[in-house]
């Protein structure tokens, strides 16, 4: 995993995501999820390309059940962009990189 990607948990989500001073793209995933593994390299590319502009975080939904439920995550992978503690937009499924960068650009 890229050094530009942080792991977030139910316990540090508020601090790492909601109180962040930059937009945060959260990738909700699980180890058994093939589409999650398929988009992981794309999420990593985005984290490198937008380094310094956004924070990219990953949250394992099996280990952290509370936060995904709070934000209505029902399918994975789900990417949710947060800015100033609010949801800007989200994507569900293994989407192409162009859709992910469009999502990120909404928060900048």
N, C-alpha and C positions, 0 to 999 in steps of 0.2 A: 504494500500500500504506500502511496505517495506521502512524503513528509508534509504535504500541503493539506492532507485529509486528517481530520480529528475524529475519534470515536466519541460519541455522546451516549449518555445513559439517562434513564429516568431521573436519577438523582442530580446530574449536572446539566440537564437540558436547559433550564431557565438561564443559568449563568452563561453557558456556551452558545446558546442560540438566541433566546429572547432578549438578552441584555447585550448582545454583540454590537459593536459600533460599525460593523459592515454587514451587508446582506449575507445570509447564510443559506446555502443549499443543503438540505438534509436528504440523504439517500436512505430510505427505509428498506431493509433487506433481511434475508436469512440465508444461512449456509446451504440449505437444501434447495434453494430457488435457482433454477437454471437461467431464467431471464435476468435475475439479479447478477449472476456471474457474467452474463453476456454484456451488460452495460457497465460493469465495473471499470474496464479499461477506458471507456468513454468518459465516465465521471472523473477518472484520474487525469485524463487529458485536459478536461475543463478546469480541474483544480490547478493544474500547472499554468494554463493559459490565462486564467483570471487571478493568479497569485497576487495578493496585495489589494485586490478589489473586492473579493468575496471570501468567505470562509466556506469550505466544503466539509460536511460532517456525515458520518455514517452511523446509523442506529440499527442494531440487530433486534428485530421485532420479537424474536423468541426469548431473548434475555431481558428485554425491556417492554413489557406488555402495556404499561400504563400510558405512556406518551403517544404511541401510534393510535390507540383508541380515542384519546382526547382530540386528535386531529382527523378522525374519520378514515384512517388508513385501513382499507378492507382488502386490498390486493397489493402484492409486491411484485416487482419493485415500484415504489412510489417516491417521486422526487417532489419535495415541497420547498419553495423559496420563501424565506422569512426576511422581513425588513422592519426594523424598529419594533420588533416583538409581534408583528402581525404577519399573517399569511398573505403573500402577494399572489401566488398562483401555484398550481401543481400539475404534475404529469404522472400517469399511471401506465406501467408496462415498459417493455424494452423498446424505447423510442430512439430514433436516429439522433446523432449529435446535434444536427441543426435545430431540432426542437428544444434540446437542452440549452443550447446557447441563446436561443430566443427567450426562453424562460429566464435565464440569468440576466439578460440585457434589460428585462422589465424592471429588475430591481436596482439597476445602476443609474 
